[in-house]
Amino acid sequence: MVKRLKFKSGGDMGVEALELEKDVEQEIHEKLDIKSMFLLGVQHVAAMCAGAIAVPMILGESLGLGVEQINTLVSATLMMAGVGTFIQTLNVHGKIGAKLPMVEGVSFAGVSALVAVGLSYRGTDSVLGLQIMFGATIVSGIFAFLVAPLFGKLLKYFPPLVSGVVVTSMGLSLIPVALRWIAGSPQTSNYLSLKNIFLALITIGIILTVQKISKGFLGNIAILIGIFLGTLVAIPMGLTDFSIINEASHFTINTPLQFGLPKFELTAVLSLFLVQLVIMTDATGNQINLSDICSVKPDEEKIVAGLRGHGLTSAIAGVFNSFPHSLFGQNVGIAAITGVKSRFVGTAAGVILLTVSFFPKIVAILTAIPSPVLGGAGIIMFGIVAANGVKRLGTVNYEKNKNLVIVATSLGMALAPISTPQLFTNFPQWGKILFQSPVTLGALTVLILNIVFNEFGKK
């Protein structure tokens, strides 16, 4: 722990500052006892678990995959979250990994662009759709790794005006997914039933109640608590099916390229290039925040090392049946609450995530959560994503400029594929992938308009 430094009059302030810096470094590299690291690691996993499993489930649903295939994607995602966390916390190579208590997870930023791919291949060749997703993930990860040192020069093109529109579009595009979860599957007798809606409302009520009465850590895992208690409520209502747990094997290892060799479709790759720029913008902000919490100066070298870690994780994820990864903001909040700066707490979370991925029965429990419960939690979870975008837009200056028009036009374009998914039915395949993604369409619009209105004409 940090030593209390006593400043003596007439002492060398430079030496004292150096001693303080050394104490901070000791905290970052401190190895706690096994019990403490395990419990703190569990807290980090609990905070990000719901978000981590939601993405592969959404993408699997967009392709019309079966339960077993979705379980494989969830298992792969948990494994890669563990591997990515190791890369960031252990820093096995001096210039890759931030050496902070970071926890990686699959990013929501890529969902919309990848769903556009999924919808293009749903019902025709879902495996080909997955191969295209993985191919785009691999190339975009390499792109993020390579441009990390240059990102500071690109960052000016991603002010709050741009990132706010993109994040808002991201949240708005995910909310219909939550509503579909509440409605249930059209093939079941419970489709659009009052039971589904009632269960979703109960789940929302539980989450909001926990948020109201709790402080600190419990507030950070309110969504997880809501999902757990909502599932318990669903049992007497007859809305649970745990048969998949009995059918799941006891142990498995996520092997590379389980769905075949990746395919590289240009439009999907370019869409994820945009997504990676958004991920890097968001990750930079989160890393700076986490560095402040850990009393570490977030210099350029550390930021670049962290961004390389995200890129490398994403590239490996595409090989191991997963999707683009990034630092989870929820875990920055956990670090702030606990005050523990040791990077090995993040490593402990990585060990837990990796271990869980080896046991299909645990993964099956996670994916057996009733869809109305997930839908209720999703309304809040995805709504928070949109709200964070609105929060960013609230910091934008709208006086004596055209920023209001830029936001209005960009969000209007992003809402087009959300409100009318069939709008681009007659487009060629590359056009469907590009324009069916609200995030890609909104990002392209706001990037172009920001450059035209705010960058052109500057000296």
C-alpha positions, 0 to 999 in steps of 0.5 A, a space after each residue: 500500500 502507499 506509504 505516507 510521505 512526510 515532507 520535511 522543510 527544505 527537502 528536495 521536492 523532486 526526490 519526494 515526488 520521485 518517491 511518491 511515484 515509486 510508491 504508486 508503481 509499487 501499488 500497480 505491481 503489487 501482488 495481493 494474497 490469492 483470496 483477495 485477488 480472487 474476490 476482487 476478480 469476481 467483482 470485475 467479472 460480475 460487473 461485465 458478465 451481462 454485457 460480455 454474453 449479450 454481444 455473441 447472443 445478439 450476433 448469433 440471433 441475427 444469423 439464426 444460429 441454434 442454441 449450441 452454436 450460440 453457446 460456442 460463441 459465448 464460450 469463445 467470447 469469455 475465453 478471449 476476454 480472459 486472453 485480452 485481459 492477460 495481454 493488458 495486465 501482464 504486458 508480456 511485450 513492453 509495447 503491448 498492454 497498458 499494465 493497468 487493472 483493465 478487463 477486456 470484453 467484446 465491444 458493443 461498438 461492433 454489434 450493429 455493423 456485424 448484425 448487418 452482415 448477419 442479416 444479409 446471410 440469415 437463412 441462406 448461409 449463416 456459417 458464411 456470415 460468421 466467417 465474414 464476421 471473423 475475417 473482418 474482425 481479424 483485419 480490423 484488429 490488425 488495423 487497430 494495432 498498426 494505427 495505434 501510434 498514429 491515432 493521436 493525429 486522427 483523434 481530432 476527427 473524433 471530437 464529442 460531436 462525432 463520438 456522441 452521435 456514434 455511441 447514441 446510434 449504437 445504443 438506439 440500434 440495440 434497443 430493438 434487440 431488447 424488445 425482440 427478446 421481450 417478445 420472445 421467439 415467434 415459434 413459441 406459444 409465449 410469443 408476445 404474451 403478457 407473461 413475457 412483458 410482465 417478466 421483463 417489467 419485473 426485471 426492470 423493477 428489480 434493477 431500478 430498486 437495486 440502483 435506488 437502495 444500493 451504493 458502491 459495488 452493488 450498484 455496479 452489478 445491479 443488472 446482474 442481480 436483476 437477471 439472476 432474480 428475474 430468472 428465479 421469478 421466471 421458474 414458477 411462471 413456466 418461462 425457463 428451459 434448462 434442458 440445454 444444461 443437461 445436454 452440454 458437455 462437462 469440458 471443452 476447449 475453444 479451438 481456432 476456426 471452429 466455423 471454417 476459414 475466415 472470409 474477407 468481404 471488403 465492405 464488412 472490413 471497412 465497416 469494422 475499420 470505422 468501428 475500431 476508430 470508435 473503439 479506440 476513441 472510447 478506449 482512450 477515454 476509459 484508459 485515461 480515466 483508469 490511469 487517473 484512478 490509479 494515480 498513473 500519468 497517462 502518457 502517449 507511450 502507455 496509451 499506445 500500448 493499451 490500444 495495441 493490446 485492444 488491436 491484438 486481442 481483436 485480431 486473435 479473437 477473429 481466429 478464436 471465433 469471437 469479435 472486436 474487444 475493448 476495455 470495459 468501462 464498467 470495470 473502470 467504475 469497479 477500480 474507482 469503488 475498490 481503490 485497488 490499483 494492482 494490475 494483477 486483480 485484472 489478471 485474476 479476472 482474466 483467469 476466472 473468465 478463461 476458466 469459465 469458458 472451459 465449462 459448457 454447463 456454466 456457459 449453458 446456464 448463462 445462455 438459458 436465461 429467459 429472453 424476457 429477462 434479458 430483454 428487460 435488462 437489455 432495455 436498461 443496459 442498451 439505454 445506458 449506451 445511448 444515454 452515454 452518447 447523449 451525455 457526450 453530445 451535451 458537452 458539444 458547443 451549438 452556438 454560432 456553428 452548424 453542429 445541431 444540423 450535423 447531429 440532426 442529420 446524422 441521427 436521422 440517417 442512423 435511425 433509417 435502418 432501425 425504423 425500416 430495416 427493409 429500406 435497403 433490400 434492393 441494394 447490392 450485397 455490399 450496400 446492405 452490409 454498409 447501410 443496414 448498420 445504423 452505427 456505420 451509416 451514422 458514423 459516416 454521416 457525422 464524420 463527413 459533415 464534421 469535416 465539411 462544416 468544421 474542418 474545411 476552411 481551417 488554417 
